[in-house]
Amino acid sequence: MFEIALFEPRIAPNCGNIIRLAANNGCRLHLIEPLGFDFDDKKLKRAGLDYHDLTNVTRHKNYQAFLEAVPDKRIFACTTKGAVHYHQVNFEPGDVLLFGSETHGLPDEIRDNLPDGHRIRIPMMPDARSLNLANSVAIISYEAWRQVGFVDAI
């Protein structure tokens, strides 16, 4: 299936919502530290409800440790500075969908080290800044899963 990676997420309820999302669409979730909250935060647990045990979550001490954990995988930076709309990508099982923090997005050095075709965006109105992180993860991860025929879905 697909992998979701959150680079230094800052807001516990967003992360909890994404944990729940990953449990429902079968994605593996990577959290790249430092986190902006305690992993035992009540808001994280409340938003994730009882899905923590159903989600494959891995924490990485930094971006380099994350890269070492996903060798040879295609990584797509999901960013407002993307060169391609997300629906124009032909996703493959195992692809990694990398999202930046709610407050800063992905650092330039991470985003710019990926090929143009691997920097993807969600279309928005011209004056809009960005979508909520959990909403963005839902939109792109479900498109990737749709492209492979919703494998293993009921």
N, CA, C and O atoms as a GROMACS GRO file, in nm:
protein
  616
    1MET      N    1   0.084  -0.118   0.000
    1MET     CA    2   0.000   0.000   0.000
    1MET      C    3   0.089   0.124   0.000
    1MET      O    4   0.208   0.116  -0.027
    2PHE      N    5   0.031   0.236   0.030
    2PHE     CA    6   0.103   0.364   0.028
    2PHE      C    7   0.154   0.400   0.167
    2PHE      O    8   0.110   0.345   0.268
    3GLU      N    9   0.246   0.495   0.168
    3GLU     CA   10   0.303   0.541   0.293
    3GLU      C   11   0.283   0.691   0.302
    3GLU      O   12   0.302   0.764   0.205
    4ILE      N   13   0.243   0.736   0.421
    4ILE     CA   14   0.225   0.878   0.449
    4ILE      C   15   0.335   0.918   0.545
    4ILE      O   16   0.360   0.849   0.644
    5ALA      N   17   0.401   1.028   0.517
    5ALA     CA   18   0.506   1.079   0.606
    5ALA      C   19   0.473   1.223   0.643
    5ALA      O   20   0.446   1.306   0.557
    6LEU      N   21   0.477   1.251   0.773
    6LEU     CA   22   0.454   1.387   0.823
    6LEU      C   23   0.585   1.441   0.876
    6LEU      O   24   0.642   1.388   0.972
    7PHE      N   25   0.633   1.547   0.813
    7PHE     CA   26   0.758   1.610   0.855
    7PHE      C   27   0.729   1.709   0.967
    7PHE      O   28   0.666   1.813   0.946
    8GLU      N   29   0.776   1.677   1.086
    8GLU     CA   30   0.765   1.764   1.203
    8GLU      C   31   0.624   1.819   1.225
    8GLU      O   32   0.606   1.941   1.232
    9PRO      N   33   0.524   1.731   1.235
    9PRO     CA   34   0.387   1.781   1.258
    9PRO      C   35   0.379   1.857   1.390
    9PRO      O   36   0.448   1.823   1.486
   10ARG      N   37   0.295   1.959   1.394
   10ARG     CA   38   0.288   2.049   1.509
   10ARG      C   39   0.159   2.035   1.589
   10ARG      O   40   0.158   2.068   1.708
   11ILE      N   41   0.051   1.989   1.528
   11ILE     CA   42  -0.081   1.994   1.591
   11ILE      C   43  -0.132   1.853   1.618
   11ILE      O   44  -0.158   1.776   1.526
   12ALA      N   45  -0.147   1.820   1.747
   12ALA     CA   46  -0.186   1.686   1.788
   12ALA      C   47  -0.318   1.639   1.725
   12ALA      O   48  -0.324   1.527   1.675
   13PRO      N   49  -0.426   1.721   1.725
   13PRO     CA   50  -0.550   1.672   1.665
   13PRO      C   51  -0.536   1.638   1.516
   13PRO      O   52  -0.598   1.543   1.469
   14ASN      N   53  -0.457   1.714   1.442
   14ASN     CA   54  -0.434   1.679   1.300
   14ASN      C   55  -0.368   1.542   1.290
   14ASN      O   56  -0.410   1.459   1.210
   15CYS      N   57  -0.267   1.520   1.371
   15CYS     CA   58  -0.196   1.392   1.368
   15CYS      C   59  -0.292   1.279   1.407
   15CYS      O   60  -0.289   1.172   1.345
   16GLY      N   61  -0.375   1.301   1.507
   16GLY     CA   62  -0.473   1.200   1.547
   16GLY      C   63  -0.569   1.168   1.434
   16GLY      O   64  -0.602   1.051   1.412
   17ASN      N   65  -0.615   1.271   1.364
   17ASN     CA   66  -0.704   1.248   1.249
   17ASN      C   67  -0.634   1.168   1.141
   17ASN      O   68  -0.696   1.083   1.077
   18ILE      N   69  -0.506   1.193   1.120
   18ILE     CA   70  -0.431   1.122   1.016
   18ILE      C   71  -0.405   0.978   1.059
   18ILE      O   72  -0.403   0.888   0.975
   19ILE      N   73  -0.386   0.954   1.189
   19ILE     CA   74  -0.374   0.816   1.239
   19ILE      C   75  -0.503   0.739   1.205
   19ILE      O   76  -0.498   0.627   1.156
   20ARG      N   77  -0.615   0.801   1.232
   20ARG     CA   78  -0.744   0.738   1.202
   20ARG      C   79  -0.760   0.715   1.052
   20ARG      O   80  -0.805   0.609   1.009
   21LEU      N   81  -0.722   0.813   0.972
   21LEU     CA   82  -0.727   0.802   0.826
   21LEU      C   83  -0.642   0.685   0.778
   21LEU      O   84  -0.688   0.604   0.696
   22ALA      N   85  -0.519   0.675   0.828
   22ALA     CA   86  -0.428   0.568   0.785
   22ALA      C   87  -0.483   0.430   0.823
   22ALA      O   88  -0.464   0.333   0.749
   23ALA      N   89  -0.551   0.422   0.935
   23ALA     CA   90  -0.613   0.294   0.973
   23ALA      C   91  -0.721   0.256   0.873
   23ALA      O   92  -0.744   0.138   0.847
   24ASN      N   93  -0.788   0.355   0.818
   24ASN     CA   94  -0.900   0.328   0.727
   24ASN      C   95  -0.860   0.311   0.582
   24ASN      O   96  -0.935   0.250   0.505
   25ASN      N   97  -0.746   0.364   0.542
   25ASN     CA   98  -0.707   0.344   0.402
   25ASN      C   99  -0.583   0.255   0.386
   25ASN      O  100  -0.531   0.240   0.276
   26GLY      N  101  -0.537   0.198   0.497
   26GLY     CA  102  -0.429   0.099   0.491
   26GLY      C  103  -0.290   0.156   0.469
   26GLY      O  104  -0.197   0.081   0.439
   27CYS      N  105  -0.275   0.285   0.484
   27CYS     CA  106  -0.143   0.345   0.466
   27CYS      C  107  -0.057   0.327   0.591
   27CYS      O  108  -0.108   0.328   0.703
   28ARG      N  109   0.071   0.312   0.570
   28ARG     CA  110   0.167   0.315   0.680
   28ARG      C  111   0.198   0.461   0.707
   28ARG      O  112   0.210   0.541   0.614
   29LEU      N  113   0.210   0.498   0.834
   29LEU     CA  114   0.233   0.637   0.872
   29LEU      C  115   0.370   0.655   0.934
   29LEU      O  116   0.409   0.582   1.026
   30HIS      N  117   0.444   0.753   0.883
   30HIS     CA  118   0.575   0.790   0.937
   30HIS      C  119   0.566   0.928   0.999
   30HIS      O  120   0.515   1.021   0.936
   31LEU      N  121   0.614   0.942   1.121
   31LEU     CA  122   0.620   1.072   1.188
   31LEU      C  123   0.767   1.109   1.202
   31LEU      O  124   0.844   1.039   1.269
   32ILE      N  125   0.805   1.219   1.140
   32ILE     CA  126   0.945   1.263   1.141
   32ILE      C  127   0.959   1.370   1.249
   32ILE      O  128   0.898   1.476   1.242
   33GLU      N  129   1.040   1.341   1.349
   33GLU     CA  130   1.059   1.430   1.464
   33GLU      C  131   1.152   1.546   1.430
   33GLU      O  132   1.229   1.539   1.334
   34PRO      N  133   1.144   1.652   1.511
   34PRO     CA  134   1.068   1.662   1.636
   34PRO      C  135   0.920   1.690   1.610
   34PRO      O  136   0.883   1.758   1.514
   35LEU      N  137   0.837   1.636   1.698
   35LEU     CA  138   0.693   1.660   1.693
   35LEU      C  139   0.663   1.786   1.775
   35LEU      O  140   0.738   1.821   1.866
   36GLY      N  141   0.557   1.854   1.742
   36GLY     CA  142   0.518   1.974   1.814
   36GLY      C  143   0.428   1.945   1.933
   36GLY      O  144   0.364   2.036   1.986
   37PHE      N  145   0.422   1.819   1.975
   37PHE     CA  146   0.335   1.776   2.084
   37PHE      C  147   0.390   1.648   2.142
   37PHE      O  148   0.474   1.582   2.080
   38ASP      N  149   0.345   1.614   2.259
   38ASP     CA  150   0.381   1.488   2.324
   38ASP      C  151   0.299   1.378   2.258
   38ASP      O  152   0.178   1.395   2.240
   39PHE      N  153   0.360   1.268   2.223
   39PHE     CA  154   0.288   1.160   2.155
   39PHE      C  155   0.177   1.102   2.242
   39PHE      O  156   0.087   1.035   2.190
   40ASP      N  157   0.182   1.125   2.371
   40ASP     CA  158   0.076   1.079   2.461
   40ASP      C  159  -0.030   1.186   2.484
   40ASP      O  160  -0.115   1.171   2.572
   41ASP      N  161  -0.026   1.294   2.407
   41ASP     CA  162  -0.120   1.406   2.421
   41ASP      C  163  -0.264   1.358   2.415
   41ASP      O  164  -0.299   1.277   2.329
   42LYS      N  165  -0.348   1.407   2.505
   42LYS     CA  166  -0.491   1.369   2.508
   42LYS      C  167  -0.561   1.404   2.378
   42LYS      O  168  -0.647   1.329   2.332
   43LYS      N  169  -0.526   1.519   2.318
   43LYS     CA  170  -0.591   1.562   2.194
   43LYS      C  171  -0.557   1.467   2.080
   43LYS      O  172  -0.641   1.440   1.994
   44LEU      N  173  -0.433   1.416   2.079
   44LEU     CA  174  -0.393   1.319   1.977
   44LEU      C  175  -0.475   1.192   1.993
   44LEU      O  176  -0.530   1.140   1.896
   45LYS      N  177  -0.484   1.143   2.114
   45LYS     CA  178  -0.558   1.020   2.140
   45LYS      C  179  -0.707   1.038   2.111
   45LYS      O  180  -0.771   0.948   2.056
   46ARG      N  181  -0.762   1.153   2.147
   46ARG     CA  182  -0.905   1.178   2.124
   46ARG      C  183  -0.935   1.180   1.974
   46ARG      O  184  -1.032   1.119   1.929
   47ALA      N  185  -0.853   1.251   1.897
   47ALA     CA  186  -0.877   1.261   1.752
   47ALA      C  187  -0.858   1.126   1.684
   47ALA      O  188  -0.929   1.094   1.589
   48GLY      N  189  -0.762   1.046   1.732
   48GLY     CA  190  -0.737   0.915   1.672
   48GLY      C  191  -0.832   0.808   1.722
   48GLY      O  192  -0.832   0.696   1.670
   49LEU      N  193  -0.914   0.843   1.823
   49LEU     CA  194  -1.007   0.749   1.885
   49LEU      C  195  -0.936   0.619   1.918
   49LEU      O  196  -0.828   0.621   1.978
   50ASP      N  197  -0.992   0.509   1.881
   50ASP     CA  198  -0.931   0.380   1.914
   50ASP      C  199  -0.856   0.321   1.794
   50ASP      O  200  -0.842   0.199   1.784
   51TYR      N  201  -0.811   0.406   1.704
   51TYR     CA  202  -0.746   0.358   1.582
   51TYR      C  203  -0.594   0.343   1.595
   51TYR      O  204  -0.530   0.293   1.503
   52HIS      N  205  -0.538   0.386   1.707
   52HIS     CA  206  -0.392   0.378   1.723
   52HIS      C  207  -0.341   0.235   1.704
   52HIS      O  208  -0.235   0.214   1.644
   53ASP      N  209  -0.415   0.138   1.754
   53ASP     CA  210  -0.372  -0.001   1.743
   53ASP      C  211  -0.391  -0.058   1.603
   53ASP      O  212  -0.334  -0.162   1.570
   54LEU      N  213  -0.470   0.009   1.520
   54LEU     CA  214  -0.497  -0.040   1.384
   54LEU      C  215  -0.408   0.025   1.279
   54LEU      O  216  -0.417  -0.007   1.161
   55THR      N  217  -0.322   0.117   1.323
   55THR     CA  218  -0.239   0.192   1.230
   55THR      C  219  -0.093   0.156   1.250
   55THR      O  220  -0.047   0.142   1.363
   56ASN      N  221  -0.022   0.139   1.140
   56ASN     CA  222   0.122   0.112   1.145
   56ASN      C  223   0.193   0.248   1.148
   56ASN      O  224   0.209   0.313   1.045
   57VAL      N  225   0.235   0.290   1.268
   57VAL     CA  226   0.301   0.420   1.286
   57VAL      C  227   0.446   0.399   1.326
   57VAL      O  228   0.476   0.324   1.418
   58THR      N  229   0.536   0.467   1.255
   58THR     CA  230   0.678   0.463   1.287
   58THR      C  231   0.726   0.606   1.310
   58THR      O  232   0.697   0.695   1.230
   59ARG      N  233   0.798   0.626   1.418
   59ARG     CA  234   0.856   0.757   1.446
   59ARG      C  235   1.004   0.753   1.409
   59ARG      O  236   1.073   0.655   1.435
   60HIS      N  237   1.051   0.862   1.347
   60HIS     CA  238   1.191   0.873   1.304
   60HIS      C  239   1.252   0.995   1.372
   60HIS      O  240   1.188   1.100   1.380
   61LYS      N  241   1.374   0.983   1.420
   61LYS     CA  242   1.436   1.093   1.496
   61LYS      C  243   1.465   1.215   1.411
   61LYS      O  244   1.480   1.326   1.464
   62ASN      N  245   1.474   1.197   1.279
   62ASN     CA  246   1.497   1.310   1.189
   62ASN      C  247   1.471   1.264   1.045
   62ASN      O  248   1.439   1.148   1.019
   63TYR      N  249   1.487   1.358   0.952
   63TYR     CA  250   1.458   1.328   0.811
   63TYR      C  251   1.554   1.223   0.755
   63TYR      O  252   1.512   1.137   0.677
   64GLN      N  253   1.680   1.230   0.792
   64GLN     CA  254   1.778   1.132   0.743
   64GLN      C  255   1.741   0.991   0.787
   64GLN      O  256   1.751   0.897   0.708
   65ALA      N  257   1.699   0.975   0.912
   65ALA     CA  258   1.657   0.843   0.961
   65ALA      C  259   1.535   0.794   0.883
   65ALA      O  260   1.524   0.675   0.853
   66PHE      N  261   1.444   0.885   0.852
   66PHE     CA  262   1.328   0.848   0.770
   66PHE      C  263   1.373   0.798   0.633
   66PHE      O  264   1.327   0.693   0.588
   67LEU      N  265   1.464   0.872   0.567
   67LEU     CA  266   1.511   0.830   0.434
   67LEU      C  267   1.576   0.692   0.439
   67LEU      O  268   1.559   0.613   0.346
   68GLU      N  269   1.648   0.664   0.544
   68GLU     CA  270   1.712   0.533   0.558
   68GLU      C  271   1.608   0.422   0.576
   68GLU      O  272   1.635   0.307   0.543
   69ALA      N  273   1.490   0.457   0.627
   69ALA     CA  274   1.385   0.358   0.648
   69ALA      C  275   1.303   0.330   0.522
   69ALA      O  276   1.231   0.231   0.516
   70VAL      N  277   1.314   0.418   0.423
   70VAL     CA  278   1.235   0.400   0.300
   70VAL      C  279   1.326   0.403   0.176
   70VAL      O  280   1.300   0.479   0.082
   71PRO      N  281   1.431   0.322   0.175
   71PRO     CA  282   1.522   0.325   0.060
   71PRO      C  283   1.451   0.278  -0.066
   71PRO      O  284   1.365   0.191  -0.063
   72ASP      N  285   1.490   0.337  -0.176
   72ASP     CA  286   1.440   0.296  -0.307
   72ASP      C  287   1.290   0.318  -0.327
   72ASP      O  288   1.232   0.261  -0.419
   73LYS      N  289   1.226   0.398  -0.244
   73LYS     CA  290   1.084   0.429  -0.262
   73LYS      C  291   1.072   0.564  -0.330
   73LYS      O  292   1.155   0.652  -0.312
   74ARG      N  293   0.968   0.579  -0.410
   74ARG     CA  294   0.940   0.710  -0.471
   74ARG      C  295   0.876   0.797  -0.365
   74ARG      O  296   0.778   0.759  -0.301
   75ILE      N  297   0.932   0.916  -0.348
   75ILE     CA  298   0.880   1.011  -0.249
   75ILE      C  299   0.819   1.128  -0.325
   75ILE      O  300   0.881   1.186  -0.413
   76PHE      N  301   0.694   1.161  -0.287
   76PHE     CA  302   0.624   1.275  -0.345
   76PHE      C  303   0.605   1.381  -0.237
   76PHE      O  304   0.539   1.356  -0.136
   77ALA      N  305   0.662   1.499  -0.260
   77ALA     CA  306   0.642   1.611  -0.170
   77ALA      C  307   0.506   1.672  -0.201
   77ALA      O  308   0.482   1.718  -0.313
   78CYS      N  309   0.418   1.671  -0.103
   78CYS     CA  310   0.284   1.728  -0.120
   78CYS      C  311   0.290   1.868  -0.063
   78CYS      O  312   0.298   1.887   0.058
   79THR      N  313   0.287   1.968  -0.152
   79THR     CA  314   0.320   2.104  -0.114
   79THR      C  315   0.247   2.207  -0.198
   79THR      O  316   0.215   2.182  -0.315
   80THR      N  317   0.220   2.322  -0.140
   80THR     CA  318   0.159   2.430  -0.217
   80THR      C  319   0.255   2.482  -0.324
   80THR      O  320   0.214   2.555  -0.414
   81LYS      N  321   0.382   2.444  -0.314
   81LYS     CA  322   0.483   2.485  -0.413
   81LYS      C  323   0.509   2.375  -0.515
   81LYS      O  324   0.612   2.374  -0.582
   82GLY      N  325   0.414   2.282  -0.526
   82GLY     CA  326   0.429   2.170  -0.619
   82GLY      C  327   0.420   2.214  -0.764
   82GLY      O  328   0.358   2.315  -0.796
   83ALA      N  329   0.483   2.135  -0.850
   83ALA     CA  330   0.486   2.165  -0.993
   83ALA      C  331   0.373   2.096  -1.069
   83ALA      O  332   0.340   2.136  -1.181
   84VAL      N  333   0.314   1.991  -1.009
   84VAL     CA  334   0.215   1.908  -1.077
   84VAL      C  335   0.094   1.889  -0.985
   84VAL      O  336   0.110   1.875  -0.864
   85HIS      N  337  -0.026   1.890  -1.043
   85HIS     CA  338  -0.144   1.859  -0.962
   85HIS      C  339  -0.144   1.710  -0.927
   85HIS      O  340  -0.104   1.626  -1.008
   86TYR      N  341  -0.188   1.679  -0.807
   86TYR     CA  342  -0.180   1.542  -0.754
   86TYR      C  343  -0.250   1.439  -0.844
   86TYR      O  344  -0.204   1.325  -0.851
   87HIS      N  345  -0.356   1.475  -0.911
   87HIS     CA  346  -0.429   1.378  -0.992
   87HIS      C  347  -0.358   1.347  -1.125
   87HIS      O  348  -0.399   1.257  -1.198
   88GLN      N  349  -0.252   1.421  -1.156
   88GLN     CA  350  -0.176   1.398  -1.280
   88GLN      C  351  -0.063   1.296  -1.261
   88GLN      O  352   0.006   1.261  -1.356
   89VAL      N  353  -0.045   1.250  -1.138
   89VAL     CA  354   0.060   1.154  -1.106
   89VAL      C  355   0.004   1.013  -1.118
   89VAL      O  356  -0.110   0.988  -1.079
   90ASN      N  357   0.083   0.921  -1.171
   90ASN     CA  358   0.047   0.780  -1.173
   90ASN      C  359   0.110   0.714  -1.051
   90ASN      O  360   0.227   0.675  -1.054
   91PHE      N  361   0.032   0.703  -0.944
   91PHE     CA  362   0.084   0.647  -0.820
   91PHE      C  363   0.099   0.496  -0.831
   91PHE      O  364   0.027   0.430  -0.906
   92GLU      N  365   0.195   0.444  -0.754
   92GLU     CA  366   0.220   0.301  -0.748
   92GLU      C  367   0.224   0.258  -0.602
   92GLU      O  368   0.269   0.335  -0.517
   93PRO      N  369   0.178   0.137  -0.570
   93PRO     CA  370   0.187   0.091  -0.432
   93PRO      C  371   0.330   0.106  -0.380
   93PRO      O  372   0.427   0.079  -0.452
   94GLY      N  373   0.342   0.149  -0.256
   94GLY     CA  374   0.473   0.172  -0.196
   94GLY      C  375   0.520   0.316  -0.204
   94GLY      O  376   0.614   0.354  -0.135
   95ASP      N  377   0.454   0.398  -0.287
   95ASP     CA  378   0.492   0.539  -0.294
   95ASP      C  379   0.474   0.606  -0.158
   95ASP      O  380   0.386   0.569  -0.080
   96VAL      N  381   0.560   0.704  -0.132
   96VAL     CA  382   0.555   0.780  -0.008
   96VAL      C  383   0.500   0.919  -0.038
   96VAL      O  384   0.546   0.988  -0.128
   97LEU      N  385   0.399   0.959   0.040
   97LEU     CA  386   0.338   1.090   0.030
   97LEU      C  387   0.389   1.172   0.148
   97LEU      O  388   0.349   1.148   0.262
   98LEU      N  389   0.477   1.267   0.121
   98LEU     CA  390   0.544   1.344   0.225
   98LEU      C  391   0.479   1.481   0.241
   98LEU      O  392   0.467   1.557   0.145
   99PHE      N  393   0.437   1.512   0.364
   99PHE     CA  394   0.370   1.638   0.395
   99PHE      C  395   0.451   1.715   0.498
   99PHE      O  396   0.510   1.656   0.588
  100GLY      N  397   0.455   1.847   0.483
  100GLY     CA  398   0.525   1.932   0.578
  100GLY      C  399   0.439   1.965   0.698
  100GLY      O  400   0.323   1.924   0.707
  101SER      N  401   0.498   2.039   0.790
  101SER     CA  402   0.425   2.078   0.911
  101SER      C  403   0.315   2.179   0.878
  101SER      O  404   0.318   2.245   0.774
  102GLU      N  405   0.219   2.188   0.968
  102GLU     CA  406   0.107   2.280   0.949
  102GLU      C  407   0.152   2.425   0.944
  102GLU      O  408   0.090   2.507   0.877
  103THR      N  409   0.258   2.458   1.015
  103THR     CA  410   0.300   2.598   1.026
  103THR      C  411   0.402   2.641   0.922
  103THR      O  412   0.406   2.757   0.883
  104HIS      N  413   0.486   2.547   0.876
  104HIS     CA  414   0.595   2.585   0.786
  104HIS      C  415   0.601   2.507   0.656
  104HIS      O  416   0.679   2.543   0.567
  105GLY      N  417   0.521   2.403   0.642
  105GLY     CA  418   0.531   2.321   0.521
  105GLY      C  419   0.662   2.245   0.519
  105GLY      O  420   0.723   2.222   0.623
  106LEU      N  421   0.705   2.205   0.401
  106LEU     CA  422   0.833   2.135   0.387
  106LEU      C  423   0.945   2.236   0.367
  106LEU      O  424   0.928   2.333   0.294
  107PRO      N  425   1.059   2.213   0.430
  107PRO     CA  426   1.174   2.302   0.406
  107PRO      C  427   1.216   2.297   0.260
  107PRO      O  428   1.204   2.194   0.194
  108ASP      N  429   1.266   2.409   0.211
  108ASP     CA  430   1.311   2.418   0.071
  108ASP      C  431   1.410   2.308   0.036
  108ASP      O  432   1.400   2.249  -0.072
  109GLU      N  433   1.507   2.280   0.125
  109GLU     CA  434   1.611   2.183   0.092
  109GLU      C  435   1.556   2.042   0.075
  109GLU      O  436   1.612   1.964  -0.002
  110ILE      N  437   1.448   2.009   0.143
  110ILE     CA  438   1.386   1.877   0.125
  110ILE      C  439   1.305   1.877  -0.004
  110ILE      O  440   1.320   1.788  -0.088
  111ARG      N  441   1.220   1.975  -0.019
  111ARG     CA  442   1.132   1.984  -0.137
  111ARG      C  443   1.216   1.993  -0.265
  111ARG      O  444   1.187   1.925  -0.363
  112ASP      N  445   1.317   2.077  -0.265
  112ASP     CA  446   1.394   2.101  -0.386
  112ASP      C  447   1.487   1.985  -0.424
  112ASP      O  448   1.541   1.984  -0.534
  113ASN      N  449   1.506   1.889  -0.334
  113ASN     CA  450   1.588   1.772  -0.367
  113ASN      C  451   1.507   1.662  -0.434
  113ASN      O  452   1.560   1.556  -0.467
  114LEU      N  453   1.379   1.687  -0.455
  114LEU     CA  454   1.296   1.590  -0.526
  114LEU      C  455   1.271   1.641  -0.668
  114LEU      O  456   1.265   1.762  -0.691
  115PRO      N  457   1.256   1.550  -0.764
  115PRO     CA  458   1.231   1.592  -0.903
  115PRO      C  459   1.102   1.674  -0.913
  115PRO      O  460   1.010   1.657  -0.833
  116ASP      N  461   1.095   1.763  -1.012
  116ASP     CA  462   0.975   1.845  -1.032
  116ASP      C  463   0.848   1.760  -1.032
  116ASP      O  464   0.750   1.799  -0.969
  117GLY      N  465   0.848   1.649  -1.101
  117GLY     CA  466   0.730   1.563  -1.110
  117GLY      C  467   0.693   1.496  -0.979
  117GLY      O  468   0.587   1.434  -0.968
  118HIS      N  469   0.779   1.508  -0.879
  118HIS     CA  470   0.753   1.450  -0.747
  118HIS      C  471   0.719   1.558  -0.645
  118HIS      O  472   0.716   1.532  -0.525
  119ARG      N  473   0.694   1.678  -0.692
  119ARG     CA  474   0.647   1.788  -0.606
  119ARG      C  475   0.505   1.818  -0.652
  119ARG      O  476   0.483   1.883  -0.755
  120ILE      N  477   0.408   1.769  -0.574
  120ILE     CA  478   0.270   1.775  -0.619
  120ILE      C  479   0.186   1.868  -0.531
  120ILE      O  480   0.219   1.896  -0.416
  121ARG      N  481   0.078   1.915  -0.590
  121ARG     CA  482  -0.008   2.011  -0.519
  121ARG      C  483  -0.155   1.980  -0.542
  121ARG      O  484  -0.193   1.912  -0.638
  122ILE      N  485  -0.235   2.032  -0.451
  122ILE     CA  486  -0.381   2.025  -0.464
  122ILE      C  487  -0.425   2.159  -0.524
  122ILE      O  488  -0.387   2.264  -0.471
  123PRO      N  489  -0.503   2.159  -0.631
  123PRO     CA  490  -0.550   2.286  -0.687
  123PRO      C  491  -0.632   2.364  -0.583
  123PRO      O  492  -0.711   2.306  -0.509
  124MET      N  493  -0.611   2.494  -0.580
  124MET     CA  494  -0.684   2.582  -0.489
  124MET      C  495  -0.713   2.714  -0.560
  124MET      O  496  -0.656   2.743  -0.666
  125MET      N  497  -0.799   2.791  -0.502
  125MET     CA  498  -0.828   2.924  -0.554
  125MET      C  499  -0.704   3.013  -0.535
  125MET      O  500  -0.626   2.990  -0.443
  126PRO      N  501  -0.685   3.113  -0.620
  126PRO     CA  502  -0.562   3.193  -0.619
  126PRO      C  503  -0.529   3.261  -0.486
  126PRO      O  504  -0.411   3.272  -0.452
  127ASP      N  505  -0.627   3.305  -0.411
  127ASP     CA  506  -0.598   3.378  -0.288
  127ASP      C  507  -0.590   3.287  -0.165
  127ASP      O  508  -0.565   3.336  -0.055
  128ALA      N  509  -0.609   3.158  -0.181
  128ALA     CA  510  -0.601   3.065  -0.068
  128ALA      C  511  -0.456   3.029  -0.040
  128ALA      O  512  -0.374   3.020  -0.131
  129ARG      N  513  -0.425   3.010   0.089
  129ARG     CA  514  -0.287   2.976   0.127
  129ARG      C  515  -0.264   2.826   0.130
  129ARG      O  516  -0.167   2.776   0.073
  130SER      N  517  -0.353   2.754   0.198
  130SER     CA  518  -0.334   2.610   0.210
  130SER      C  519  -0.459   2.546   0.271
  130SER      O  520  -0.545   2.615   0.326
  131LEU      N  521  -0.466   2.415   0.262
  131LEU     CA  522  -0.572   2.338   0.325
  131LEU      C  523  -0.523   2.286   0.460
  131LEU      O  524  -0.403   2.287   0.488
  132ASN      N  525  -0.615   2.240   0.543
  132ASN     CA  526  -0.578   2.173   0.666
  132ASN      C  527  -0.497   2.048   0.630
  132ASN      O  528  -0.524   1.982   0.531
  133LEU      N  529  -0.396   2.018   0.712
  133LEU     CA  530  -0.308   1.906   0.684
  133LEU      C  531  -0.383   1.774   0.672
  133LEU      O  532  -0.360   1.699   0.577
  134ALA      N  533  -0.471   1.744   0.766
  134ALA     CA  534  -0.544   1.618   0.761
  134ALA      C  535  -0.630   1.608   0.635
  134ALA      O  536  -0.642   1.501   0.576
  135ASN      N  537  -0.689   1.721   0.594
  135ASN     CA  538  -0.768   1.720   0.470
  135ASN      C  539  -0.680   1.693   0.349
  135ASN      O  540  -0.718   1.618   0.260
  136SER      N  541  -0.563   1.755   0.346
  136SER     CA  542  -0.470   1.735   0.234
  136SER      C  543  -0.425   1.589   0.225
  136SER      O  544  -0.420   1.531   0.117
  137VAL      N  545  -0.393   1.531   0.339
  137VAL     CA  546  -0.352   1.390   0.342
  137VAL      C  547  -0.465   1.302   0.290
  137VAL      O  548  -0.441   1.208   0.214
  138ALA      N  549  -0.588   1.332   0.331
  138ALA     CA  550  -0.702   1.252   0.287
  138ALA      C  551  -0.720   1.261   0.136
  138ALA      O  552  -0.738   1.159   0.069
  139ILE      N  553  -0.716   1.380   0.083
  139ILE     CA  554  -0.737   1.400  -0.061
  139ILE      C  555  -0.636   1.322  -0.143
  139ILE      O  556  -0.672   1.246  -0.233
  140ILE      N  557  -0.509   1.339  -0.112
  140ILE     CA  558  -0.404   1.278  -0.194
  140ILE      C  559  -0.393   1.128  -0.170
  140ILE      O  560  -0.375   1.052  -0.265
  141SER      N  561  -0.402   1.083  -0.045
  141SER     CA  562  -0.389   0.939  -0.019
  141SER      C  563  -0.505   0.860  -0.079
  141SER      O  564  -0.486   0.748  -0.126
  142TYR      N  565  -0.624   0.917  -0.077
  142TYR     CA  566  -0.738   0.846  -0.138
  142TYR      C  567  -0.730   0.846  -0.290
  142TYR      O  568  -0.777   0.752  -0.354
  143GLU      N  569  -0.672   0.949  -0.349
  143GLU     CA  570  -0.651   0.947  -0.495
  143GLU      C  571  -0.551   0.838  -0.531
  143GLU      O  572  -0.572   0.764  -0.627
  144ALA      N  573  -0.444   0.827  -0.454
  144ALA     CA  574  -0.344   0.722  -0.482
  144ALA      C  575  -0.410   0.584  -0.471
  144ALA      O  576  -0.390   0.498  -0.556
  145TRP      N  577  -0.488   0.564  -0.366
  145TRP     CA  578  -0.555   0.436  -0.346
  145TRP      C  579  -0.658   0.409  -0.456
  145TRP      O  580  -0.671   0.296  -0.502
  146ARG      N  581  -0.730   0.513  -0.497
  146ARG     CA  582  -0.827   0.499  -0.607
  146ARG      C  583  -0.758   0.450  -0.734
  146ARG      O  584  -0.810   0.364  -0.805
  147GLN      N  585  -0.641   0.506  -0.761
  147GLN     CA  586  -0.570   0.468  -0.883
  147GLN      C  587  -0.532   0.321  -0.889
  147GLN      O  588  -0.516   0.265  -0.997
  148VAL      N  589  -0.517   0.258  -0.774
  148VAL     CA  590  -0.483   0.114  -0.774
  148VAL      C  591  -0.607   0.029  -0.743
  148VAL      O  592  -0.595  -0.087  -0.703
  149GLY      N  593  -0.725   0.087  -0.764
  149GLY     CA  594  -0.849   0.012  -0.753
  149GLY      C  595  -0.896  -0.015  -0.611
  149GLY      O  596  -0.965  -0.114  -0.587
  150PHE      N  597  -0.859   0.070  -0.518
  150PHE     CA  598  -0.898   0.052  -0.377
  150PHE      C  599  -0.869  -0.090  -0.329
  150PHE      O  600  -0.955  -0.156  -0.271
  151VAL      N  601  -0.747  -0.135  -0.354
  151VAL     CA  602  -0.703  -0.268  -0.314
  151VAL      C  603  -0.733  -0.293  -0.167
  151VAL      O  604  -0.706  -0.208  -0.082
  152ASP      N  605  -0.789  -0.409  -0.137
  152ASP     CA  606  -0.822  -0.456  -0.002
  152ASP      C  607  -0.939  -0.385   0.064
  152ASP      O  608  -0.968  -0.411   0.181
  153ALA      N  609  -1.006  -0.295  -0.007
  153ALA     CA  610  -1.122  -0.224   0.053
  153ALA      C  611  -1.245  -0.314   0.056
  153ALA      O  612  -1.256  -0.409  -0.022
  154ILE      N  613  -1.335  -0.282   0.146
  154ILE     CA  614  -1.462  -0.355   0.150
  154ILE      C  615  -1.566  -0.272   0.079
  154ILE      O  616  -1.682  -0.314   0.070
   0.00000   0.00000   0.00000
